[in-house]
């Protein structure tokens, strides 16, 4: 029997209406959204179910909203199917969902922490100063060379290694735009700015990581029920004493998603279940490891498919 991994989406997967179907059909999902609302002292659930899209797109809202939908879906899945994972992983913000799934972070603590994380990441760089861009079809070393040429004293570097031929860069807006032009000049036509409000996973985020460390210092970290493959190292971690440090580094270090999926496959995972809004990660997994099974659970239909 192959092993199973639960994987959790990050920012960009949000949409107005997410989680509503689960809350309408399962009391455990309703309770999850109530917990999130209580943790923040506001109606996060209403934002998930009704939008507006503009408010949902704000990083400080997006992060707790996706986390809440992901954990609601996880709890329904567990209740309805009894499914358990051998490994957990998440993309950027999704790593917090993975840590909740592993029993390492409490849900309410995680909701409050990612609200702070989103706020700190947004405040680290004024809107318009930083940017992110996807560059498709380029090799890692070639992109590193493009970034070096584009920097001109500013920051621009790989931020997400998502799948073969899909790398995201981040840094100062001017440097990111120079990198796009250089990439196009070298024949990489598919290079485009992403609709995000800050240069996540670049060294410009180091101040956000420092502020996040203060928040994490006051949060309980429990033992793991199953390892979490971390973004920073693309290795399975089950050492609770390392959780805070890895989460702090994660804010300004690149997300090694491609390598994380390969590591899980090497560890024997043949079944990936994406839990939370969207199907972005399932698509990436299929590009990285063609022979594995992928399923996504974001609503009642997804749960039923696995039951």
C-alpha positions as a Python dict, from the first residue, in 0.01 Angstrom:
ca = {
    (1, 'X'): (0, 0, 0),
    (2, 'X'): (130, 343, -92),
    (3, 'X'): (126, 620, 162),
    (4, 'X'): (-110, 916, 174),
    (5, 'X'): (-28, 1287, 203),
    (6, 'X'): (-268, 1568, 287),
    (7, 'X'): (-162, 1889, 110),
    (8, 'X'): (-302, 2235, 180),
    (9, 'X'): (-327, 2535, -56),
    (10, 'X'): (-181, 2879, -7),
    (11, 'X'): (-268, 3230, -109),
    (12, 'X'): (-423, 3266, -454),
    (13, 'X'): (-669, 2978, -410),
    (14, 'X'): (-933, 3192, -236),
    (15, 'X'): (-1271, 3266, -390),
    (16, 'X'): (-1591, 3423, -266),
    (17, 'X'): (-1829, 3145, -152),
    (18, 'X'): (-1557, 2905, -40),
    (19, 'X'): (-1653, 2678, 248),
    (20, 'X'): (-2023, 2763, 232),
    (21, 'X'): (-2127, 2425, 91),
    (22, 'X'): (-1943, 2247, 374),
    (23, 'X'): (-2095, 2473, 641),
    (24, 'X'): (-2443, 2422, 495),
    (25, 'X'): (-2408, 2044, 506),
    (26, 'X'): (-2190, 1955, 806),
    (27, 'X'): (-2213, 2078, 1164),
    (28, 'X'): (-1839, 2012, 1218),
    (29, 'X'): (-1766, 2262, 939),
    (30, 'X'): (-2004, 2519, 1091),
    (31, 'X'): (-1830, 2477, 1427),
    (32, 'X'): (-1492, 2527, 1261),
    (33, 'X'): (-1599, 2860, 1112),
    (34, 'X'): (-1748, 2963, 1450),
    (35, 'X'): (-1410, 2887, 1613),
    (36, 'X'): (-1235, 3101, 1351),
    (37, 'X'): (-1481, 3387, 1405),
    (38, 'X'): (-1429, 3366, 1783),
    (39, 'X'): (-1050, 3354, 1745),
    (40, 'X'): (-1048, 3681, 1549),
    (41, 'X'): (-1350, 3847, 1707),
    (42, 'X'): (-1503, 3908, 1364),
    (43, 'X'): (-1712, 3734, 1100),
    (44, 'X'): (-1440, 3569, 893),
    (45, 'X'): (-1701, 3309, 792),
    (46, 'X'): (-1915, 3577, 625),
    (47, 'X'): (-1613, 3695, 425),
    (48, 'X'): (-1548, 3337, 306),
    (49, 'X'): (-1911, 3267, 215),
    (50, 'X'): (-2011, 3605, 70),
    (51, 'X'): (-1697, 3805, -9),
    (52, 'X'): (-1660, 4075, -128),
    (53, 'X'): (-1372, 3955, -344),
    (54, 'X'): (-1173, 4277, -283),
    (55, 'X'): (-1175, 4226, 95),
    (56, 'X'): (-1095, 3857, 55),
    (57, 'X'): (-788, 3947, -154),
    (58, 'X'): (-628, 4147, 129),
    (59, 'X'): (-343, 3935, 260),
    (60, 'X'): (-444, 3978, 625),
    (61, 'X'): (-788, 3834, 537),
    (62, 'X'): (-685, 3580, 274),
    (63, 'X'): (-455, 3387, 504),
    (64, 'X'): (-698, 3311, 792),
    (65, 'X'): (-983, 3259, 542),
    (66, 'X'): (-802, 2987, 344),
    (67, 'X'): (-682, 2827, 668),
    (68, 'X'): (-1039, 2815, 805),
    (69, 'X'): (-1182, 2659, 487),
    (70, 'X'): (-897, 2406, 476),
    (71, 'X'): (-947, 2293, 835),
    (72, 'X'): (-1326, 2279, 793),
    (73, 'X'): (-1275, 2053, 490),
    (74, 'X'): (-1019, 1842, 679),
    (75, 'X'): (-1254, 1787, 974),
    (76, 'X'): (-1542, 1690, 748),
    (77, 'X'): (-1317, 1451, 554),
    (78, 'X'): (-1196, 1287, 876),
    (79, 'X'): (-1547, 1258, 1013),
    (80, 'X'): (-1698, 1116, 695),
    (81, 'X'): (-1416, 889, 575),
    (82, 'X'): (-1180, 832, 868),
    (83, 'X'): (-892, 922, 633),
    (84, 'X'): (-552, 976, 794),
    (85, 'X'): (-231, 1102, 636),
    (86, 'X'): (120, 962, 664),
    (87, 'X'): (257, 1306, 576),
    (88, 'X'): (123, 1663, 564),
    (89, 'X'): (246, 1960, 364),
    (90, 'X'): (118, 2298, 255),
    (91, 'X'): (219, 2572, 14),
    (92, 'X'): (339, 2878, 211),
    (93, 'X'): (34, 2972, 421),
    (94, 'X'): (-83, 2611, 370),
    (95, 'X'): (199, 2492, 595),
    (96, 'X'): (-2, 2628, 889),
    (97, 'X'): (-301, 2415, 784),
    (98, 'X'): (-62, 2118, 764),
    (99, 'X'): (64, 2187, 1118),
    (100, 'X'): (-294, 2205, 1248),
    (101, 'X'): (-367, 1877, 1067),
    (102, 'X'): (-61, 1724, 1236),
    (103, 'X'): (-189, 1833, 1579),
    (104, 'X'): (114, 2059, 1628),
    (105, 'X'): (-65, 2396, 1623),
    (106, 'X'): (-406, 2461, 1775),
    (107, 'X'): (-660, 2587, 1521),
    (108, 'X'): (-749, 2913, 1703),
    (109, 'X'): (-379, 2991, 1756),
    (110, 'X'): (-309, 2923, 1390),
    (111, 'X'): (-594, 3153, 1277),
    (112, 'X'): (-463, 3439, 1490),
    (113, 'X'): (-103, 3376, 1383),
    (114, 'X'): (-174, 3382, 1010),
    (115, 'X'): (-381, 3700, 1051),
    (116, 'X'): (-70, 3855, 1208),
    (117, 'X'): (154, 3694, 943),
    (118, 'X'): (-55, 3843, 661),
    (119, 'X'): (-50, 4184, 827),
    (120, 'X'): (328, 4175, 885),
    (121, 'X'): (398, 4057, 529),
    (122, 'X'): (186, 4339, 389),
    (123, 'X'): (343, 4601, 617),
    (124, 'X'): (703, 4489, 550),
    (125, 'X'): (694, 4650, 205),
    (126, 'X'): (464, 4938, 105),
    (127, 'X'): (210, 4851, -165),
    (128, 'X'): (364, 4906, -509),
    (129, 'X'): (725, 4878, -391),
    (130, 'X'): (741, 4500, -428),
    (131, 'X'): (611, 4254, -686),
    (132, 'X'): (603, 3888, -785),
    (133, 'X'): (610, 3731, -1131),
    (134, 'X'): (576, 3382, -1274),
    (135, 'X'): (833, 3271, -1530),
    (136, 'X'): (739, 2958, -1723),
    (137, 'X'): (964, 2714, -1906),
    (138, 'X'): (1291, 2836, -1757),
    (139, 'X'): (1560, 2627, -1585),
    (140, 'X'): (1655, 2713, -1227),
    (141, 'X'): (2015, 2814, -1303),
    (142, 'X'): (1911, 3028, -1602),
    (143, 'X'): (1656, 3211, -1387),
    (144, 'X'): (1917, 3271, -1115),
    (145, 'X'): (2135, 3431, -1384),
    (146, 'X'): (1843, 3647, -1507),
    (147, 'X'): (1772, 3763, -1149),
    (148, 'X'): (2139, 3849, -1093),
    (149, 'X'): (2141, 4061, -1410),
    (150, 'X'): (1810, 4229, -1322),
    (151, 'X'): (1892, 4316, -959),
    (152, 'X'): (2111, 4626, -1017),
    (153, 'X'): (2143, 4677, -641),
    (154, 'X'): (1781, 4581, -570),
    (155, 'X'): (1629, 4250, -460),
    (156, 'X'): (1489, 3995, -707),
    (157, 'X'): (1513, 3619, -650),
    (158, 'X'): (1322, 3291, -690),
    (159, 'X'): (1035, 3276, -438),
    (160, 'X'): (839, 2961, -530),
    (161, 'X'): (977, 2654, -705),
    (162, 'X'): (630, 2524, -790),
    (163, 'X'): (686, 2255, -1053),
    (164, 'X'): (928, 2188, -1339),
    (165, 'X'): (921, 2496, -1557),
    (166, 'X'): (708, 2705, -1318),
    (167, 'X'): (909, 2933, -1093),
    (168, 'X'): (789, 3252, -926),
    (169, 'X'): (1027, 3540, -854),
    (170, 'X'): (984, 3821, -602),
    (171, 'X'): (1151, 4146, -503),
    (172, 'X'): (1148, 4518, -576),
    (173, 'X'): (896, 4606, -849),
    (174, 'X'): (1156, 4762, -1080),
    (175, 'X'): (1389, 4462, -1048),
    (176, 'X'): (1106, 4214, -1107),
    (177, 'X'): (999, 4407, -1417),
    (178, 'X'): (1360, 4413, -1543),
    (179, 'X'): (1377, 4036, -1492),
    (180, 'X'): (1058, 3989, -1698),
    (181, 'X'): (1208, 4195, -1983),
    (182, 'X'): (1541, 4007, -1969),
    (183, 'X'): (1356, 3671, -1965),
    (184, 'X'): (1149, 3773, -2268),
    (185, 'X'): (1465, 3893, -2442),
    (186, 'X'): (1610, 3545, -2393),
    (187, 'X'): (1305, 3383, -2549),
    (188, 'X'): (1102, 3305, -2234),
    (189, 'X'): (779, 3464, -2354),
    (190, 'X'): (567, 3345, -2062),
    (191, 'X'): (679, 3581, -1790),
    (192, 'X'): (406, 3781, -1617),
    (193, 'X'): (338, 3982, -1303),
    (194, 'X'): (112, 3815, -1045),
    (195, 'X'): (-180, 3995, -878),
    (196, 'X'): (-27, 3999, -530),
    (197, 'X'): (32, 4293, -304),
    (198, 'X'): (378, 4210, -164),
    (199, 'X'): (702, 4029, -258),
    (200, 'X'): (648, 3716, -50),
    (201, 'X'): (936, 3473, 13),
    (202, 'X'): (1209, 3725, -66),
    (203, 'X'): (1463, 3886, 167),
    (204, 'X'): (1238, 4194, 175),
    (205, 'X'): (1018, 3986, 409),
    (206, 'X'): (1286, 3941, 679),
    (207, 'X'): (1130, 4218, 898),
    (208, 'X'): (795, 4036, 878),
    (209, 'X'): (966, 3717, 994),
    (210, 'X'): (1115, 3898, 1293),
    (211, 'X'): (772, 4026, 1398),
    (212, 'X'): (621, 3681, 1339),
    (213, 'X'): (882, 3527, 1572),
    (214, 'X'): (741, 3737, 1859),
    (215, 'X'): (390, 3604, 1794),
    (216, 'X'): (506, 3242, 1760),
    (217, 'X'): (700, 3268, 2086),
    (218, 'X'): (368, 3287, 2275),
    (219, 'X'): (203, 2989, 2106),
    (220, 'X'): (195, 2629, 2222),
    (221, 'X'): (359, 2379, 1986),
    (222, 'X'): (259, 2017, 2049),
    (223, 'X'): (409, 1688, 1931),
    (224, 'X'): (337, 1576, 1572),
    (225, 'X'): (83, 1304, 1493),
    (226, 'X'): (244, 1277, 1146),
    (227, 'X'): (543, 1461, 995),
    (228, 'X'): (509, 1786, 800),
    (229, 'X'): (729, 1829, 492),
    (230, 'X'): (842, 2189, 526),
    (231, 'X'): (863, 2458, 258),
    (232, 'X'): (1208, 2573, 372),
    (233, 'X'): (1388, 2238, 365),
    (234, 'X'): (1159, 2006, 160),
    (235, 'X'): (1222, 1746, 431),
    (236, 'X'): (984, 1575, 672),
    (237, 'X'): (995, 1739, 1014),
    (238, 'X'): (851, 1586, 1330),
    (239, 'X'): (1060, 1784, 1579),
    (240, 'X'): (826, 2024, 1759),
    (241, 'X'): (1120, 2235, 1883),
    (242, 'X'): (1200, 2338, 1522),
    (243, 'X'): (850, 2451, 1420),
    (244, 'X'): (881, 2818, 1517),
    (245, 'X'): (1223, 2867, 1356),
    (246, 'X'): (1111, 2699, 1030),
    (247, 'X'): (797, 2916, 1014),
    (248, 'X'): (1000, 3233, 1069),
    (249, 'X'): (1248, 3140, 794),
    (250, 'X'): (961, 3041, 563),
    (251, 'X'): (840, 3402, 527),
    (252, 'X'): (1158, 3518, 351),
    (253, 'X'): (1289, 3189, 205),
    (254, 'X'): (1173, 3032, -123),
    (255, 'X'): (892, 2774, -114),
    (256, 'X'): (1047, 2444, -227),
    (257, 'X'): (719, 2289, -341),
    (258, 'X'): (859, 2089, -633),
    (259, 'X'): (1124, 1933, -406),
    (260, 'X'): (869, 1876, -127),
    (261, 'X'): (645, 1670, -355),
    (262, 'X'): (945, 1470, -481),
    (263, 'X'): (1049, 1408, -121),
    (264, 'X'): (702, 1274, -34),
    (265, 'X'): (711, 1046, -339),
    (266, 'X'): (1055, 923, -226),
    (267, 'X'): (904, 855, 117),
    (268, 'X'): (646, 629, -47),
    (269, 'X'): (350, 864, -98),
    (270, 'X'): (137, 762, -396),
    (271, 'X'): (-188, 934, -297),
    (272, 'X'): (-212, 1314, -257),
    (273, 'X'): (-530, 1470, -121),
    (274, 'X'): (-555, 1848, -160),
    (275, 'X'): (-770, 1987, 120),
    (276, 'X'): (-907, 2341, 96),
    (277, 'X'): (-1013, 2582, -176),
    (278, 'X'): (-913, 2524, -537),
    (279, 'X'): (-710, 2259, -718),
    (280, 'X'): (-384, 2445, -775),
    (281, 'X'): (-166, 2199, -583),
    (282, 'X'): (-323, 1892, -747),
    (283, 'X'): (-223, 2038, -1083),
    (284, 'X'): (134, 2101, -966),
    (285, 'X'): (163, 1751, -817),
    (286, 'X'): (54, 1597, -1148),
    (287, 'X'): (327, 1793, -1327),
    (288, 'X'): (592, 1685, -1076),
    (289, 'X'): (494, 1317, -1034),
    (290, 'X'): (279, 1182, -1315),
    (291, 'X'): (208, 841, -1161),
    (292, 'X'): (53, 944, -831),
    (293, 'X'): (-317, 975, -751),
    (294, 'X'): (-457, 1321, -669),
    (295, 'X'): (-792, 1420, -521),
    (296, 'X'): (-922, 1754, -402),
    (297, 'X'): (-1164, 1819, -117),
    (298, 'X'): (-1321, 2163, -96),
    (299, 'X'): (-1692, 2078, -84),
    (300, 'X'): (-1945, 1800, -22),
    (301, 'X'): (-1884, 1646, -365),
    (302, 'X'): (-1511, 1615, -294),
    (303, 'X'): (-1579, 1446, 39),
    (304, 'X'): (-1831, 1205, -117),
    (305, 'X'): (-1585, 1114, -392),
    (306, 'X'): (-1340, 993, -126),
    (307, 'X'): (-1605, 826, 91),
}
